[in-house]
Amino acid sequence: MELPNSAYLYTLALIAVGFVGFSAIVLILRQTAGAALSPLDTIVARLFMTRGFTVTYLSLLPMLLAAFDLNQSEVWRISSALCGGMSRGDARGLPDPARPDHR
């Protein structure tokens, strides 16, 4: 079963993968040029790559669920629940800027 607007989700996944690849290339070129990565650079690179792969996974998830012959409302409910759960989990992993000991 093909979902409506699935072309948009496929395009979003392609853009996210391209963004992750570009981030990795920039990191490698920067290290090749002799510049050491600061701890902030490492955190930003990891954040970009993690978010990029998360967007890729979540944009392909509805099509994966549709392959199991679920109806559209079930596909979107399950996809939305997983997206919300992952977003909530990501927010818990971020440092609290109000705490002086965050790193």
C-alpha positions in Angstrom: 0.0 0.0 0.0 1.4 3.3 -1.0 0.8 6.1 1.4 -0.3 9.6 0.2 2.6 12.1 0.2 5.2 9.3 0.5 7.3 11.1 -2.1 7.7 14.0 0.4 8.9 11.6 3.1 11.4 9.9 0.7 12.7 13.3 -0.3 13.1 14.2 3.3 15.1 11.1 4.0 17.4 11.8 1.0 18.0 15.3 2.2 18.8 14.1 5.7 21.2 11.5 4.5 22.9 14.1 2.3 23.2 16.4 5.2 24.8 13.8 7.4 27.2 12.9 4.6 28.2 16.5 4.1 28.8 17.0 7.8 31.1 14.0 7.8 33.0 15.2 4.8 33.5 18.7 6.4 34.7 17.0 9.6 37.2 14.8 7.7 38.5 17.7 5.6 39.0 19.9 8.7 41.0 17.2 10.4 43.0 16.6 7.2 43.9 20.2 7.1 45.5 19.9 10.5 42.9 21.6 12.7 42.1 19.7 15.8 38.5 19.3 16.8 37.5 21.1 19.9 35.0 19.4 22.3 32.3 21.7 21.0 33.0 20.7 17.4 32.7 17.1 18.4 29.4 17.7 20.2 28.0 19.7 17.2 29.1 17.0 14.7 27.6 14.2 16.8 24.3 16.2 17.2 24.1 16.9 13.4 24.7 13.3 12.5 22.4 11.9 15.2 19.6 14.2 14.2 20.1 13.5 10.5 19.8 9.8 11.0 16.8 10.2 13.3 15.0 12.2 10.6 15.9 9.6 8.0 14.6 6.8 10.2 11.4 8.6 11.1 10.6 9.7 7.6 11.0 6.1 6.3 9.0 4.5 9.2 5.5 5.1 7.8 6.4 3.3 4.6 7.9 0.4 6.5 4.7 0.1 8.6 2.5 0.3 5.5 4.4 -2.7 4.1 2.8 -4.8 6.9 -0.7 -4.1 5.5 -1.8 -1.8 8.3 -4.5 0.7 7.5 -3.5 4.3 7.2 -4.8 5.5 10.5 -2.8 2.8 12.3 0.4 3.6 10.3 0.2 7.3 11.2 -0.7 6.6 14.9 2.2 4.3 15.4 4.6 6.5 13.5 3.5 9.6 15.5 3.8 7.7 18.8 7.4 6.6 17.9 8.3 10.0 16.7 7.0 11.6 19.9 8.8 9.0 22.1 12.1 9.5 20.3 11.8 13.3 20.5 11.1 13.1 24.2 14.0 10.8 24.7 16.3 13.2 22.8 15.2 16.1 25.0 16.1 14.2 28.1 19.6 13.6 26.9 20.4 17.3 26.4 22.3 19.2 29.1 20.4 21.6 31.3 21.9 25.1 30.7 20.6 26.2 34.1 22.9 23.8 35.9 26.5 25.1 36.2 28.0 21.6 36.1 26.6 20.6 32.6 29.1 19.5 30.0 
